[in-house]
Amino acid sequence: MKKSSKKKMNKSGNMPCDICHDKRILEIHHIRGRKIPNYDHPSNCCYLCPNCHDDVHHGLIIVEDWVSSSKGKELIWHSVEETSFTGKDAKPYIIGQ
């Protein structure tokens, strides 16, 4: 049986998309994919709105990794036209490839 997509209505409004900060509906994105050990570990997961999640899987947004900052844990990402900040670009499943 196929696992259902993990979506959640962000009823509390407290948790934003880790990219655009939209607070309506969030989906779990696995940064390094699901073929690694402990793929559901929080260090490999982020919450994205459906638009940002689609952009990641169409190769328009590149998620790099989580980093610690003075603001807490932050997701590092860039658009496909920009260069990597950390050199650790994740390679997710790209739709159509």
Secondary structure, 3 states (H helix, E strand, C coil): CCCCCCEEECCCCCCCCCCCCCCCEEEEEECCCCCCCCCCCHHHEEEECHHHHHHHHCCCEEEEEEEEECCEEEEEEEECCCCCCCCCCCCCCCCCC
